[in-house]
């Protein structure tokens, strides 16, 4: 689905990859409904696109509130006339804590935002997408959704759930006009740790340099290209591509590589 002249809804549009997705979609001629729980952040996203004000709307919403998400569909249709695609980008990570020491409050928060928030968006908007000549769903999973990361086991479980749900949706919608893509970002330069209230020192490699991160703008480009090409999966970043290959061929070794890097 080409995004030009289409209306797409982007969750987490107030920062990081979400903001980059909104700006790239506007650049390509799409109409965008940008969602975020932070009102000032999502308004700042709109301010960064002064030439596209007539094609962007901002919505302050908690994606874990099912009833508000359901009511949002009509609100966006009234503004933009239709909804052609959704990008479920919003998410949080957990504190870098082992499952044994992680409280149920944090476990529930991560699952509610990452999985149930994505599910509520899909369930609420899919009936509208099915009415369009063509539509698309892109759900953001994570490299952690196919590869275990010590201290992020619940986050990984939430993103693995997004992965499998997205793949299941793809199979269910094969004979429809709605395409489905699962995105797997590796290490992206965003403020997800700050937004998730997680603090962790940057790690360096043996040369003393910090690991190079994929920029949010590059990540957005990869994902929107994937929508337009109707890709099944999109690996976002060289690290995600490399670890995907390793995880398929040598899953135990791939897990060990990640565990060893986190010890450094």
Backbone as a ProteinNet text record, in pm:
[ID]
protein_1_A
[PRIMARY]
XXXXXXXXXXXXXXXXXXXXXXXXXXXXXXXXXXXXXXXXXXXXXXXXXXXXXXXXXXXXXXXXXXXXXXXXXXXXXXXXXXXXXXXXXXXXXXXXXXXXXXXXXXXXXXXXXXXXXXXXXXXXXXXXXXXXXXXXXXXXXXXXXXXXXXXXXXXXXXXXXXXXXXXXXXXXXXXXXXXXXXXXXXXXXXXXXXXXXXXXXXXXXXXXXXXXXXXXXXXXXXXXXXXXXXXXXXXXXXXXXXXXXXXXXXXXXXXXXXXXXXXX
[TERTIARY]
83.5	0	87.7	78.2	147.6	79.8	159.6	102.4	54.8	94.4	52.7	-99.5	-154.1	-299	-376.6	-305.8	-371.8	-368.7	-458.8	-460	-406.8	-301.7	-243	-243.4	-266.6	-266.5	-137.1	-64.9	64.1	58.8	79.3	85	227.5	237.4	369.3	428.8	342.6	388.1	455.1	472.5	530.5	681.3	745.8	891.2	949.3	1081.4	1153.8	1109.3	1094.7	1053.1	914.5	826.1	691.5	691.3	767.6	777.5	838.2	943.3	1007.8	911.7	830.4	730.6	628.9	580.1	483.5	542.5	663.9	725.9	755.8	798.1	827	698	592.3	464.4	414.8	425.5	385.2	470.1	598.2	689.4	648.9	593.6	553.2	409.8	346.8	215.4	97.9	120.3	11.4	-56.6	-177.6	-243.9	-216.9	-193.9	-150.8	-228.4	-277.1	-330.3	-223	-160.7	-51.2	-105.3	-83.2	-132	-15.7	-38.3	61	-6	50.7	-2.2	45.8	151.8	212.3	165	81.6	22.5	126.2	221.5	320.8	411.4	443	531.3	467	340.6	275.4	247.2	224.3	208.9	340.4	450.7	582.4	607.6	562.8	574.5	503.7	384	308.3	380	441	511.6	633.8	687	803.1	766.7	638.1	591.9	500.2	551.3	464.9	404.3	467.8	416.7	306.4	277.5	180.4	67.8	40.2	-55.2	-194.6	-232	-365.9	-377.2	-263.9	-265.9	-228.9	-216.8	-184.6	-283.7	-326.5	-405.4	-335.4	-349.9	-285.8	-392.7	-366.8	-463.7	-391.1	-430.7	-371.3	-453.3	-389.8	-465.9	-373.9	-427.8	-361.2	-408.6	-318	-360.4	-406.3	-388	-439.9	-586.6	-643.8	-784.2	-867.5	-920.2	-989.5	-1106.6	-1187.2	-1305.2	-1266.8	-1161.9	-1120.2	-1061.2	-989.6	-936.7	-1051.7	-1152.3	-1267.9	-1338.7	-1349.4	-1417.5	-1330.9	-1202.2	-1109.9	-1129.8	-1179.6	-1196.1	-1284.1	-1399.9	-1491.3	-1432.9	-1360.7	-1299.2	-1201.2	-1118.5	-1019.9	-1087.5	-1191.7	-1264.8	-1330.9	-1380	-1442.8	-1341.4	-1217.4	-1113.3	-1055.8	-1023.2	-949.5	-1035.1	-1155.8	-1244.4	-1237	-1124.5	-1107.1	-985.5	-967.7	-846	-800.3	-676.9	-624.3	-516.4	-457.2	-351.7	-323.2	-267.3	-224.5	-81.9	-5.2	130.1	134.2	141.8	143.5	288.4	332.4	471.5	491.3	390.3	405.5	447.1	539.4	583.2	675.9	693.8	787	872.8	991.6	1073.5	1057.7	1111.3	1106.1	1238.7	1243.1	1373.3	1460.7	1591.4	1681.4	1690.8	1586.6	1571.9	1529.7	1586.1	1547.9	1402.2	1339	1199	1178.7	1273.3	1261.4	1245.7	1298.5	1298.3	1206.1	1135	1050.1	909.1	859.6	726.9	615.4	503.1	388.3	334.6	352.4	304.4	374.5	506.3	581.7	550.6	534.8	501	369.6	269.5	138.7	144.6	222.7	235.8	294.3	402	467	373.2	306.3	215.2	95	43.3	-73.3	-43.1	71.1	105.9	148.9	245.3	305	213	145.5	58.9	-86	-146.9	-289.3	-315.8	-227.7	-244.9	-245.9	-154.8	-150.7	-277.1	-319.8	-441.4	-564	-577.5	-693.2	-696	-579.7	-572.1	-615.3	-564.6	-598.6	-748.8	-802	-943.6	-1034.7	-993.1	-1077.3	-1073.6	-956.8	-942.1	-956.5	-938.6	-943.2	-1075.5	-1191.5	-1317	-1318.4	-1257.2	-1250.6	-1152.6	-1040.7	-941.4	-999	-1081.1	-1140.7	-1238.5	-1285.8	-1378.3	-1305.6	-1176.2	-1100.1	-1056	-1028.9	-977.8	-849.7	-764.9	-648.5	-613.3	-557.6	-520	-395.9	-341.9	-221.1	-210.8	-157	-123.3	24.3	97.2	235.3	244.8	283.3	302.6	450.9	495.5	636.7	661.6	731.7	779.5	917.8	1016.7	1150.8	1245.2	1373.4	1472.4	1457.8	1416.5	1391.9	1269.9	1192.2	1076.3	1110.4	1233.2	1276.4	1408.4	1467.6	1597.1	1595.5	1624.9	1616	1723.3	1681.1	1771.2	1760	1864.4	1857.6	1821.8	1730.8	1685.9	1572.8	1536.7	1425	1331.1	1320.7	1243.8	1095.2	1038	895.3	872.3	960.2	952.9	959.7	1053.9	1066.6	942.4	884.2	761.1	647.9	638.3	533	553.1	678.4	706.6	698.3	725.9	704.3	555.7	473.6	328.2	282.5	339.3	306.8	348.6	465.6	515.2	416.8	379.6	295	153.2	101.7	-30.2	-28.7	78	89.1	98.5	177.1	188.3	54.8	-16.1	-148	-245.7	-241.3	-326	-296.2	-168.2	-130.5	-198.1	-194.4	-256.7	-408	-467.7	-613.3	-661.7	-575	-616.1	-561.9	-510.4	-450.1	-544.3	-670.6	-766.8	-843	-784.8	-849	-760.6	-805.6	-732.5	-635.1	-619.2	-535.4	-403.7	-294	-162.3	-116.9	-25.4	21.7	173.4	240.3	386.1	425.9	521.4	582.4	720.6	748.8	878.2	958.7	1089.7	1177.7	1298	1281.4	1394.9	1500.8	1626.3	1734.9	1756.5	1880.8	1911.1	1888	1788.5	1751.6	1778.8	1828.4	1859.7	1731.8	1668.8	1546.5	1555.4	1450	1445.4	1353	1344.8	1254	1290.8	1421.5	1459.2	1407.6	1422.3	1372.9	1221.4	1153	1006.4	956.2	1038.9	1001.3	1051	1112.8	1170.7	1274.9	1357.7	1463.9	1597.6	1691.5	1825.2	1925.4	2009.9	2114.2	2229.1	2350	2466.7	2487.9	2534.8	2566.7	2684.4	2678.2	2783.6	2881.8	3005.6	3108.4	3162.6	3216.7	3278.5	3425.1	3502.3	3641	3728.9	3687	3765.2	3734	3636.1	3598.1	3490.2	3443.8	3339.7	3202.2	3106.8	2970.2	2918.1	2831.8	2775	2694.2	2710.5	2639.8	2492.7	2407.9	2263.9	2204.9	2098.7	2024.4	1944.7	1946.5	1872.2	1722.5	1644.8	1499.2	1448.6	1510.5	1465.3	1492.7	1608.1	1636.2	1538.3	1510.6	1415.9	1279.1	1234.6	1105	1102.5	1211.1	1219.2	1206.7	1280	1274.3	1132.1	1063.8	930.9	826.4	833.5	735.8	763.3	890.4	923.3	861	864.4	809.1	657.6	590.1	446.1	419.6	494.6	469.9	503.9	594.2	629.6	549.4	460.6	379.1	465.6	572.9	662.4	599.2	636.2	589.8	662.8	796.4	882.1	973.1	1013	1120.3	1212.3	1340	1441.9	1500.2	1493.9	1530.3	1666.4	1767.5	1903.7	1990.1	2118.5	2211.1	2217.5	2205.6	2212.5	2093	1974.5	1856.3	1869.1	1920.9	1938.1	2037.8	2149.9	2253.3	2205	2139.2	2095.2	1977.6	1898.5	1790	1848.1	1950.8	2014.6	2075.7	2145.6	2210.1	2107.1	1997.8	1895.3	1828	1819	1758.5	1852.2	1981	2077.6	2129.8	2155.9	2217	2149.9	2026.9	1952.5	2019.6	2078.4	2142.7	2265.1	2341.8	2460.3	2420.2	2315.4	2268.9	2229.1	2158.2	2120	2242.6	2343.7	2466.8	2543.2	2542.5	2610.7	2549.5	2417.6	2349.9	2377.2	2370.4	2395.3	2536.2	2632.9	2772.7	2791.4	2727.8	2740.7	2686.9	2579.5	2520.8	2605.1	2698.3	2786.6	2897.6	2929.7	3044.2	3014.7
-119	0	125	205.2	333.2	428.1	497.4	577.6	715.2	759.8	892	899	1005.5	1030.8	929	847.9	755.3	815.4	768	809.4	695.9	724.5	625.1	675.3	583.7	612.7	557.9	641.2	601.5	616.8	508.3	517.7	551.9	617.1	659.9	767.3	850.5	949.6	1071.6	1074.5	1192.4	1191.8	1079.7	1075.1	957.2	954.8	840.3	795.1	662.5	607.4	655.8	671.7	716.9	854.5	946.2	1080.6	1072.3	992.2	977.7	917.8	822.3	763.1	867.5	947.7	1052.4	1148.6	1195.4	1293.9	1235.2	1109.5	1046.4	1022.1	981.8	963.9	1095.9	1203.3	1334.3	1373.2	1346.9	1376.6	1302	1182.9	1102.6	1131.4	1230.4	1271.7	1205.8	1139.6	1074.9	1173.3	1137.8	1204.2	1119.4	1184.3	1110.3	1152.8	1053.1	1074.1	1025.2	1118	1085.2	1070.9	954	924.1	920.3	971.6	959.6	989	935.1	961.4	1095.8	1149.8	1276	1387.5	1477.8	1579.9	1674.5	1720.2	1814.2	1749.8	1622.8	1553.1	1540	1502.3	1482.2	1616.5	1721.1	1853.9	1902.7	1867.4	1903.2	1833.2	1709	1639.1	1717.5	1763.8	1842.1	1972.4	2034.4	2160.8	2141.6	2020.3	1992.1	1974.7	1977.1	1962	2078.4	2202.8	2318.5	2324.3	2260.4	2262.5	2159	2077.7	1968.6	1974.5	2092.4	2103.9	2055.2	2069.7	2028.5	1877.1	1805.4	1659.6	1583.4	1653	1583.3	1621.9	1523.7	1548.2	1481.2	1536.8	1480.4	1437.5	1327	1267.2	1218.4	1270.6	1228.5	1112.4	996.2	876.5	771.9	696.1	580.8	457.5	392.6	281.2	159.6	159.3	48.2	69.2	182.7	212.4	167.8	47.9	-13.2	71.4	121.6	197.6	326	392.7	516.7	488.2	378	340.2	312	242	210.8	338.6	436.3	561.2	649.4	623.4	703.9	683.2	567.5	536.4	641	668.1	766.3	906.7	937.1	1069.5	1094.8	995.8	1011.6	1015.4	936.1	937.3	1073.8	1136.5	1267.5	1372.5	1356.6	1453.8	1428.8	1302.9	1270.5	1203	1162.8	1102.9	952.2	895.6	750.6	710.4	580.1	524.5	411.2	420.6	321.2	231.5	273.7	192	231.2	138	166	115.8	191.8	151.5	147.7	28.9	11.8	13.2	132.3	155.6	174.2	223.4	256.4	135	155.4	45.4	93	7.9	36.6	-86.5	-63.2	-174	-184.8	-292	-312.5	-268.6	-250.4	-233	-355.2	-336.2	-449.3	-534.7	-617.3	-698.9	-838.8	-939.6	-1077.7	-1101.4	-1198.4	-1231.1	-1255.9	-1322.3	-1355.7	-1232.2	-1119	-997.9	-889	-916.8	-815.7	-821.7	-706.9	-702.3	-720.1	-772.2	-794	-663.6	-552.2	-424.6	-389.9	-409.7	-381.3	-483.6	-608.6	-713.2	-678.3	-641.5	-608.8	-483.2	-384.3	-261.6	-289.9	-368.2	-399.8	-478.1	-577.6	-657.6	-574.5	-489.9	-408.8	-310.7	-245.5	-147.6	-217.2	-307.9	-365.5	-462.8	-549.4	-646.8	-601.1	-574.1	-541.5	-409.3	-311.8	-186.7	-210.1	-295	-330.3	-404.6	-498.2	-574.7	-484.2	-389.9	-300.5	-217.1	-171.4	-94	-179.2	-300.9	-389.3	-418.7	-458.5	-494.5	-375.7	-257.1	-139	-89.3	-92.9	-32.5	-131.1	-260.1	-355.7	-353.6	-343.9	-338.3	-223.4	-109.9	3.3	-23.6	-85.3	-115	-209.8	-302.8	-399.7	-335	-215.8	-144.4	-65.2	-45	38	-42.5	25.1	-46.4	-122.8	-66	-136	-75.9	-157.8	-112.5	-185.4	-140.9	-207.3	-191.8	-296.9	-297.3	-326.8	-241.2	-270.8	-269.1	-382	-392.9	-401.8	-319.9	-318	-419.6	-526	-622.1	-574.4	-660	-622.5	-738	-706.2	-812.5	-900	-837.5	-911.3	-999.8	-990.6	-1076.7	-1212.3	-1226.9	-1358.2	-1403.3	-1318.5	-1348.9	-1308.4	-1399	-1365.1	-1267.4	-1167.7	-1068.1	-1074.8	-1118.9	-1126.4	-991.3	-994.2	-870.4	-803.4	-860.1	-806.9	-920.4	-1022.3	-1141.3	-1112.9	-1027.1	-996	-904.6	-808.1	-725.2	-813.6	-906.2	-997.4	-1081.9	-1128.3	-1208	-1125.5	-998	-912.6	-891.6	-875.1	-853	-982.7	-1095.5	-1224.7	-1246.4	-1203	-1212.6	-1125.1	-1005.1	-917.6	-983.7	-1044.8	-1113.3	-1219.2	-1308.2	-1420.4	-1375.1	-1277.9	-1225.4	-1162.6	-1090.4	-1024.6	-1127.5	-1230.9	-1336.7	-1409.4	-1427.9	-1489.6	-1402.2	-1271.2	-1177.8	-1184.6	-1192.9	-1201.3	-1321.8	-1435.4	-1556.1	-1541.6	-1480.4	-1463.5	-1367.5	-1272.5	-1166.8	-1186.1	-1306	-1332.1	-1302.3	-1332.6	-1315.7	-1184.2	-1087.9	-956.8	-849.9	-726.2	-610.7	-551.9	-616.6	-562.5	-638.5	-567.3	-625.9	-614.9	-701.8	-705.1	-723.3	-642.3	-647.7	-648.9	-733	-731.5	-669.7	-570.6	-502.3	-543.3	-562.3	-608.3	-515	-404.6	-314.6	-376.7	-347.8	-381	-263.2	-222.7	-108.6	19.9	96.7	221.2	338.1	446.7	564.6	641.5	607.5	675.1	698.8	756.6	780.8	682.7	557.9	459.8	430.9	432.5	405.4	514.6	639.9	750.9	743.6	717.4	710.5	592.7	488	369.7	377.2	490.6	509.1	402.4	373.3	274.6	344.6	317.1	375.2	263	277.9	179.8	248.6	222.5	283.4	228.2	316.2	271.5	175.4	68.6	-30.2	0.3	-34.7	-12.7	-146	-147.9	-270.2	-272.8	-367.8	-384.1	-265.2	-186.6	-70.5	50.9	37.2	148.3	236.4	202.7	281.9	225	314.4	267.8	201.7	100.9	33.4	133.5	129.4	219	181.6	280.8	258.7	305.8	239.8	284.4	408.6	509.6	632.1	606	685.2	671.7	702.5	799.1	834.4	721.3	655.1	540.5	426.7	403.7	298.5	325.5	451	486.9	462.8	498.2	476.4	329	244.5	99.8	47	93.1	40.6	87.7	213.2	261.4	199.7	180.2	106.4	-33.1	-95.6	-230.6	-230.5	-127	-115.1	-104.5	-19.1	4.3	-117.6	-202	-325.2	-445.2	-422.6	-529.3	-645.4	-610.9	-713.6	-786.3	-911.2	-993.8	-954.5	-949.8	-907.3	-795	-707	-612.7	-607.7	-642.8	-633.5	-492.5	-421.2	-280.1	-263.8	-245.5	-229.7	-351.1	-326.1	-434.3	-539	-493.6	-587.9	-683	-630.7	-715.9	-817.7	-774.7	-865.9	-976	-938	-1035.1	-1135.8	-1084.4	-1173.7	-1260.3	-1212.1	-1294.3	-1416.4	-1396.4	-1509.4	-1606.3	-1551.9	-1637.8	-1714.8	-1647.2	-1712.5	-1826.3	-1813.6	-1920.1	-2040.3	-2011.9	-2119.6	-2180.5	-2094.4	-2139.4	-2067.5	-2102.9	-2026.4	-2021.4	-2131.4	-2133	-2042.4	-2046.2	-1960.5	-1814.2	-1784	-1646.2	-1592	-1673.9	-1632.5	-1608.9	-1694.7	-1681.7	-1555.2	-1519.6	-1398.2	-1275.5	-1267.7	-1153.7	-1150.1	-1265.4	-1271.2	-1224.2	-1262.8	-1225	-1074.9	-1018	-873.1	-793	-841.1	-767.4	-774.6	-868.9	-878.7	-775.5	-727.7	-636.1	-499.9
0	0	0	-102.9	-105	-6	72.7	180.9	135.3	17.6	-29.4	-39	19.8	21.4	104.7	184.9	277.1	417.8	503.4	643.8	729.7	805.7	894.4	1037.6	1129.6	1272.4	1330.8	1405	1461.4	1612.5	1686.4	1832	1875.6	1990.6	2038.3	1949.6	1890.6	1793.5	1853.2	1984.8	2048.5	2061.6	2028.9	2045.3	1969.1	1960.9	1908	1770.5	1755	1626.4	1587.4	1684.3	1653.8	1589.9	1647.5	1588.9	1449.3	1434.3	1303.8	1201.5	1243.5	1154.5	1108.6	1201.8	1168.3	1065.5	1089.6	1000.9	863.1	859	730.3	651.6	720	652.3	592.7	668.9	618.1	497.9	506.4	394.9	267.9	284.3	168.7	123.7	186.2	140.6	207.6	321	393.6	488.4	529.3	640.8	765	879.6	997.7	1121.7	1194.6	1329.2	1425.9	1497.2	1588	1729.5	1789.7	1924.3	2022.2	2141.1	2247.1	2380.3	2486.6	2620.5	2673.6	2611.3	2654.5	2561.1	2613.1	2527	2469.4	2548.8	2499.6	2395.4	2415.2	2320.9	2183.6	2179.9	2050	1982	2059.2	2001	1941.8	2005.5	1952.8	1819.9	1808.3	1680.2	1571.1	1599	1500.3	1467.6	1568.9	1544.8	1455.7	1454.1	1370.4	1223.6	1193.5	1055.1	1017.5	1021.5	998.5	858.9	762.4	625.3	600.7	703	684.4	787.8	840.3	950.4	913.6	787.1	746.6	734.4	741.2	723.2	849.8	963.3	1088.3	1196.7	1272.6	1392.8	1509.6	1627.5	1746.3	1845.6	1912.5	2003.9	2128.3	2242.4	2369.7	2423.6	2433.3	2471	2531.2	2623.4	2683.3	2605.5	2535.6	2449.8	2529.1	2659.6	2739.8	2778.8	2740.7	2769.7	2650.2	2656.4	2542.4	2493.4	2585.5	2545.6	2472.1	2517.6	2451	2313.5	2301.2	2170.4	2074.1	2122.2	2036.9	1990.1	2078.9	2042.6	1953.6	1951.2	1871.8	1721.6	1683.8	1541.5	1473.4	1529.3	1470	1474.6	1582.4	1595.1	1480.5	1451.1	1343.9	1207.7	1188.8	1061.5	1037.5	1143.1	1128.3	1084.6	1129.8	1096.3	956.6	929.2	806.7	699	732.5	634.4	625.1	663.2	654.1	736.6	751.6	811.3	720.4	671.9	578.3	638.4	748.5	807.2	950.4	1025.6	1162.8	1181	1256.6	1294.2	1446.3	1501.2	1646.6	1693.9	1727.9	1765.8	1915.2	1985.6	2127.8	2209.5	2301.3	2386.4	2496.1	2595	2703.3	2727.9	2782.4	2828.9	2980	3034.4	3179.2	3240.3	3372.1	3436.7	3406.7	3401.3	3375.9	3502.6	3521.4	3642.2	3600	3664.8	3635.7	3675	3610	3638.2	3787.5	3851	3993.2	4081.5	4034.4	4116.3	4062.7	3955	3893.4	3951.3	3995.4	4056.5	3956.6	4003.9	3915.9	3857.7	3928.9	3875.6	3746	3741.2	3619.7	3510.3	3549.3	3452.1	3382.9	3462	3405.8	3319.9	3362.6	3283.9	3146.4	3141.9	3014.6	2923.3	2977.9	2895.7	2849.7	2937	2902	2788.7	2796.3	2693.1	2564.7	2575.6	2455.4	2382.4	2456.9	2390.3	2383.5	2498.3	2495.5	2423.7	2438.7	2365	2215.3	2168.9	2026.8	1986	2068.8	2040.9	2032.3	2126.5	2125.6	1996.9	1953.6	1829.8	1710.2	1703.6	1592.1	1590.8	1705.2	1712.6	1681.4	1721.7	1701.5	1557.4	1494.1	1361.8	1246.3	1270.4	1160.6	1083.7	1149.8	1071.8	971.3	1007.1	914.9	801.9	832.9	729.6	625.2	669.8	577.5	479.6	511.7	423.4	315	332.4	240	117.3	4.8	-112.3	-82	3.9	56.1	190.9	277	409.8	456.1	568.6	619.5	770.6	832	974.6	986.9	1055.8	1092.7	1244	1301	1445.1	1475.5	1568.8	1605.3	1716.2	1681.6	1780	1824.9	1823.7	1867.6	1839.1	1828.4	1824.5	1949.4	2059.1	2181.9	2176.3	2068.5	2051.3	1992	1939.6	1889.2	1950.5	2035.6	2095.1	2241.7	2334.2	2476.1	2520.8	2597.2	2653.6	2806	2875.6	3021.6	3083.3	3178.8	3240.1	3165.1	3048.7	2969.7	2926.2	3010	2971.7	2953.1	3036.5	3023.6	2904.5	2885.3	2765.1	2640.9	2639.2	2525.9	2506.9	2616.9	2607.1	2546.7	2584.2	2529.4	2379.4	2338.8	2197.3	2116.7	2179.8	2113.1	2090.1	2185.1	2168.1	2052.1	2040.6	1927.8	1796.5	1794.9	1674.5	1626.7	1716.6	1676	1642.8	1716.6	1683.4	1543.9	1513.8	1383.8	1271.6	1292.6	1192.1	1174.4	1284.7	1276.2	1198.6	1223	1149	1000	966	825.2	759.2	826.6	771.4	762.6	863.6	864.9	756.4	716.4	624	483.1	454.7	323.8	208.4	222.9	114.5	123.2	195.4	210	147.2	160.1	108.2	210	325.2	433	441.7	422.5	439.5	584	624.1	762.9	764.7	843.8	856.1	1003.2	1037.3	1170.3	1158.9	1242.2	1241.7	1364.1	1343.4	1450.6	1462.5	1535.9	1555.1	1645.8	1612	1702.1	1796.3	1814	1900.5	1821.9	1863.8	1796	1889.7	1832.4	1913.2	1943.5	2054.9	2098.4	2248.6	2304.3	2448.9	2519.6	2467.9	2528.2	2673.4	2705.8	2845.1	2937.3	2894.3	2975.8	2990	2878.5	2881.7	2963.2	2974.8	3052.3	3196.1	3231.8	3365.9	3397.4	3295.3	3310.8	3292.7	3381.7	3373.4	3354.4	3251.7	3228	3157.8	3201.6	3140.1	3000.3	2908.3	2773.3	2777.9	2700.5	2695.7	2583.3	2602.3	2501.3	2454.3	2331.1	2282.6	2324.1	2273.9	2316.9	2279.5	2181.2	2140.2	2226	2314.5	2400.5	2341.5	2221.3	2156.6	2188	2203.5	2226.1	2098.7	2115.6	2000.1	1918.1	1785.2	1696.5	1691.7	1707.3	1706.2	1574.7	1532.3	1415.4	1453.7	1368.6	1399	1386.1	1459	1452.4	1311.6	1244.6	1109.3	1010.8	1023.7	937.3	965.8	1094.5	1132.1	1070.1	1076	1018.7	868.1	801.8	657.1	622.9	698	672.9	690	794.3	823.4	722.5	681.1	583.2	446.3	413.4	290.6	294.8	412.2	427.9	407.3	456.3	432.3	282.8	216.3	73.9	-11	39.1	-32.7	16.2	114.7	173.2	222.5	295.8	348.3	466.8	480.4	592.8	720.4	712.8	822.6	774.1	864.2	835	956.5	933.1	1035.7	1031.2	1141	1143.7	1209.8	1127.7	1177.8	1147.2	1129.9	1097	1207.9	1334.4	1445.2	1442.6	1411.6	1405.4	1292.6	1178.3	1065.1	1098.9	1161	1194.5	1298.3	1404.1	1510.9	1466.7	1373.9	1319.2	1249.4	1168.5	1099.6	1199.4	1299.2	1397.7	1479.7	1516.5	1598.3	1524.2	1392.7	1313.3	1301.7	1283.7	1260.8	1390.3	1489	1614.6	1731.9	1765.4	1865.6	2002.5	2044.4	2176.2	2177.8	2070.5	2062.9	2055.6	1980.9	1970.4	2107.4	2185.2	2320.5	2406.8	2391.5	2469.6	2432.4	2303.3	2258.1	2324.5	2326.2	2388.4	2539.1	2602.4	2747.3	2779.9	2696.8	2721.1	2700.6	2600.2	2576.4	2693.2	2754.9	2866.9	2993.9	2999.4	3116	3112.5	2991.4	2975.8	3035.7
[MASK]
++++++++++++++++++++++++++++++++++++++++++++++++++++++++++++++++++++++++++++++++++++++++++++++++++++++++++++++++++++++++++++++++++++++++++++++++++++++++++++++++++++++++++++++++++++++++++++++++++++++++++++++++++++++++++++++++++++++++++++++++++++++++++++++++++++++++

